[in-house]
Amino acid sequence: MITIDRQDEIFVLTMDAGENRWNTNFVREFDSRLDEVVASTGPAALVTTSANGKFFSNGLDLDWRRSDGDGDGGEKAVFAQEFMALMARLITFPVPTVCAVNGHGFGAGFMLALCHDVRMMRADRGFLCANEIALGMRIPDEELALFRHKMSGSAFFDTVQLARRWTGPDAQAAGFVAATATAEELFDVAMAEARRLAPLGANRELFSDSKERIFGEAPSINAKNGAAHFLRNYKGHH
C-alpha cells in the first residue's frame, strides 16, 4: 500500500494503492512509514510520490465513506481526526520534505502535497485541485488554514472558492509549486532537491521547532489560527 526506501540520506515514500484514496487504514500506514524516518539520525530528507503515473492521490475514499459499516478502509469514526493529525505531523516534520506530484492530486491529496516543504509537479499533465465545493462538500476550517498559509491570497481564493484545477506550470507561476518537469525527469528533480536540503535535517529539533513557530500557535501567525494548530486540534465540523 505504502513503501519506504532509503537511498543514502533520502527516504522515498511511495504510495502504491491505485488512486491512493484516503481512508483510516491508509492514514495509519502512511503514519507508520513516517515513524521509520523519525527513527533515523543525521542528515535526511523525505521524498513523497506515487507509483501511479495518473494519480498522485485522488482524495477521500468516497466509496468507503458512503458504504455501510467500516468495511476495508478501517474505522470511519476516527478518520477525520487521524487524517488531520497526520497532516499536522507532516507540516511540522523534523526533516525537509519534497513532494513529487506525478499525477492528479485532489482534495486530501492536495492537502498532502501542501504539507510538504517543497512541491514539484509534472509539466505536461495532472491537476492539483480542492474540489469539495464542486462536490457539494464543506471545506473544513483546518483545510482552509493550511491553504491560506501555503498560498498567496489570489491563489487561495481561486483554490477554495472557485475549485480551480491547477496545472504544474500555473501552480509554479502562483508560487506554491517550486518546479515542473517531464514525467521521466520529475523524480530525479525531486531527489536532487532533497539531497540539497538533507543537511538541514541533521538538527531535527531545530528544524521541527522552526516549523512549529511558522505553522503552529505562535503569535507571529495570529495566535491559534496557525495551520498546524488547527490540524492537530481538529474537533469535527464547526
C-alpha positions as CSV (number, residue, x, y, z in Angstrom):
1,M,0.0,0.0,0.0
2,I,2.8,2.4,1.0
3,T,6.5,1.6,0.9
4,I,9.6,3.5,2.0
5,D,13.0,3.1,0.6
6,R,16.2,4.7,1.8
7,Q,18.7,5.9,-0.7
8,D,21.7,7.3,1.4
9,E,20.3,10.3,3.2
10,I,17.0,10.4,1.3
11,F,13.8,8.4,2.3
12,V,11.5,7.8,-0.6
13,L,7.9,7.2,0.4
14,T,5.8,5.7,-2.5
15,M,2.0,5.4,-2.3
16,D,1.0,2.3,-4.2
17,A,-2.7,1.8,-3.7
18,G,-4.1,2.7,-7.2
19,E,-5.7,6.1,-6.9
20,N,-4.2,6.4,-3.4
21,R,-7.6,7.5,-1.9
22,W,-7.6,8.2,1.8
23,N,-9.3,6.0,4.4
24,T,-8.3,5.2,8.0
25,N,-6.1,2.3,7.1
26,F,-4.2,4.4,4.5
27,V,-3.7,7.1,7.1
28,R,-2.2,4.7,9.6
29,E,0.0,3.0,7.0
30,F,1.4,6.4,5.9
31,D,1.9,7.4,9.6
32,S,3.9,4.2,10.3
33,R,6.2,4.9,7.3
34,L,7.0,8.3,8.8
35,D,8.0,6.6,12.0
36,E,10.8,5.0,10.1
37,V,12.2,8.3,9.0
38,V,11.9,9.8,12.5
39,A,13.8,6.8,13.9
40,S,16.9,7.7,11.8
41,T,19.6,10.2,12.8
42,G,21.8,12.6,10.9
43,P,21.1,14.5,7.7
44,A,18.0,13.3,6.0
45,A,15.1,14.4,3.7
46,L,11.8,12.8,2.6
47,V,10.5,12.5,-0.9
48,T,6.9,11.5,-1.4
49,T,5.5,10.3,-4.7
50,S,3.0,7.8,-6.2
51,A,3.5,4.5,-8.1
52,N,0.6,5.6,-10.3
53,G,1.5,7.9,-13.1
54,K,-2.0,9.1,-13.5
55,F,-2.9,9.8,-9.8
56,F,-0.8,11.2,-7.1
57,S,-3.7,11.0,-4.6
58,N,-7.3,11.2,-5.7
59,G,-8.7,12.5,-2.4
60,L,-11.0,10.7,0.1
61,D,-12.1,7.1,-0.4
62,L,-15.7,8.2,-1.1
63,D,-17.0,4.7,-1.8
64,W,-15.8,3.6,1.7
65,R,-17.2,6.8,3.3
66,R,-20.6,6.2,1.8
67,S,-20.8,2.4,2.4
68,D,-22.4,0.7,5.4
69,G,-20.1,-0.2,8.2
70,D,-16.4,0.3,8.4
71,G,-15.5,-2.0,5.6
72,D,-12.0,-2.5,4.3
73,G,-10.9,1.1,4.9
74,G,-10.9,0.9,8.7
75,E,-12.8,2.7,11.4
76,K,-14.8,5.6,10.0
77,A,-15.4,7.4,13.2
78,V,-11.7,8.3,13.8
79,F,-10.8,9.0,10.2
80,A,-11.1,12.8,10.1
81,Q,-9.2,13.3,13.4
82,E,-6.4,10.9,12.4
83,F,-6.1,12.3,8.9
84,M,-5.8,15.9,10.3
85,A,-3.3,14.8,12.9
86,L,-1.2,13.2,10.1
87,M,-1.2,16.4,8.1
88,A,-0.1,18.3,11.3
89,R,2.7,15.8,11.7
90,L,3.8,16.2,8.2
91,I,3.7,20.0,8.1
92,T,5.9,20.1,11.1
93,F,8.1,17.1,10.2
94,P,11.7,17.3,11.6
95,V,13.4,16.8,8.2
96,P,12.9,18.6,4.8
97,T,10.1,17.1,2.8
98,V,9.8,17.2,-1.0
99,C,6.6,16.1,-2.8
100,A,6.9,14.8,-6.4
101,V,3.3,15.2,-7.7
102,N,3.4,12.9,-10.7
103,G,-0.4,12.7,-11.3
104,H,-3.7,14.3,-10.1
105,G,-3.9,15.5,-6.5
106,F,-7.5,16.2,-5.4
107,G,-8.8,17.3,-2.0
108,A,-7.0,15.3,0.6
109,G,-4.3,14.6,-1.9
110,F,-3.8,18.3,-2.5
111,M,-3.6,18.8,1.3
112,L,-0.9,16.1,1.4
113,A,1.2,18.0,-1.2
114,L,0.8,21.3,0.6
115,C,2.0,19.8,3.9
116,H,5.4,19.2,2.3
117,D,8.1,21.9,2.3
118,V,8.6,21.8,-1.4
119,R,6.4,20.6,-4.3
120,M,7.4,19.5,-7.8
121,M,4.8,18.7,-10.5
122,R,4.6,17.2,-13.9
123,A,4.7,19.9,-16.6
124,D,2.6,18.0,-19.1
125,R,-0.4,16.7,-17.2
126,G,-2.0,16.3,-13.8
127,F,-4.0,18.8,-11.7
128,L,-4.0,19.9,-8.1
129,C,-7.5,20.8,-7.0
130,A,-9.6,21.3,-3.9
131,N,-12.9,20.2,-5.4
132,E,-15.0,20.0,-2.3
133,I,-17.3,22.9,-3.2
134,A,-17.8,21.4,-6.7
135,L,-18.9,18.2,-5.0
136,G,-21.3,19.9,-2.6
137,M,-19.0,19.4,0.4
138,R,-17.9,21.9,3.0
139,I,-14.2,22.6,3.2
140,P,-13.1,22.2,6.9
141,D,-11.6,25.2,8.6
142,E,-8.4,23.2,9.1
143,E,-8.0,22.7,5.4
144,L,-8.7,26.4,4.8
145,A,-6.0,27.3,7.3
146,L,-3.5,25.1,5.5
147,F,-4.2,26.6,2.1
148,R,-4.2,30.1,3.5
149,H,-0.7,29.6,4.9
150,K,0.8,28.0,1.8
151,M,-0.7,30.2,-0.9
152,S,-1.0,33.8,-2.0
153,G,-4.4,35.4,-1.4
154,S,-5.5,35.2,-5.0
155,A,-4.4,31.6,-5.4
156,F,-6.1,30.7,-2.1
157,F,-9.4,32.2,-3.3
158,D,-9.3,30.5,-6.7
159,T,-8.5,27.2,-5.0
160,V,-11.1,27.1,-2.2
161,Q,-13.9,29.2,-3.7
162,L,-13.7,28.5,-7.4
163,A,-12.3,24.9,-7.2
164,R,-9.6,25.8,-9.7
165,R,-7.7,22.9,-11.3
166,W,-4.0,23.9,-11.1
167,T,-1.7,22.6,-13.8
168,G,2.0,22.3,-12.9
169,P,3.1,25.5,-14.8
170,D,0.2,27.5,-13.4
171,A,0.9,26.3,-9.8
172,Q,4.6,27.2,-10.3
173,A,3.6,30.7,-11.5
174,A,1.3,31.1,-8.5
175,G,4.3,30.2,-6.2
176,F,3.1,27.1,-4.4
177,V,5.0,24.7,-6.7
178,A,8.7,25.1,-6.9
179,A,9.4,23.4,-10.2
180,T,7.9,21.4,-13.0
181,A,9.5,18.6,-15.1
182,T,8.6,15.9,-17.5
183,A,7.2,12.6,-16.1
184,E,10.6,11.0,-16.8
185,E,12.6,13.7,-15.0
186,L,10.3,14.6,-12.1
187,F,11.6,12.1,-9.6
188,D,15.2,12.9,-10.3
189,V,14.5,16.6,-9.9
190,A,12.8,15.9,-6.6
191,M,15.7,13.8,-5.4
192,A,18.2,16.4,-6.3
193,E,16.3,19.0,-4.3
194,A,16.0,16.5,-1.4
195,R,19.8,15.9,-1.4
196,R,20.4,19.7,-1.4
197,L,18.1,20.1,1.6
198,A,19.1,17.0,3.6
199,P,21.8,18.7,5.7
200,L,19.1,20.9,7.2
201,G,17.6,17.7,8.6
202,A,20.6,16.9,10.8
203,N,19.3,19.1,13.6
204,R,15.9,17.6,13.9
205,E,14.8,19.5,16.9
206,L,15.7,22.9,15.4
207,F,14.1,22.1,12.1
208,S,10.9,21.0,13.7
209,D,10.8,23.8,16.1
210,S,11.1,26.3,13.3
211,K,8.2,24.8,11.5
212,E,6.1,24.9,14.7
213,R,6.7,28.6,15.0
214,I,5.8,29.2,11.4
215,F,2.7,26.9,11.2
216,G,1.6,26.4,14.8
217,E,0.3,28.5,17.7
218,A,3.0,31.2,17.7
219,P,1.7,34.8,18.0
220,S,3.6,35.7,14.9
221,I,1.0,33.9,12.9
222,N,-2.1,35.2,14.6
223,A,-2.4,33.2,17.8
224,K,-4.3,29.9,17.3
225,N,-5.1,30.4,13.6
226,G,-1.9,28.5,12.7
227,A,-2.4,25.6,10.3
228,A,-0.6,23.1,12.4
229,H,-2.6,24.0,15.5
230,F,-5.9,23.8,13.5
231,L,-5.0,20.4,12.1
232,R,-3.7,19.0,15.4
233,N,-6.8,20.1,17.3
234,Y,-9.5,19.0,14.8
235,K,-12.8,18.8,16.6
236,G,-15.1,17.9,13.7
237,H,-17.5,20.2,11.8
238,H,-17.7,23.8,13.1
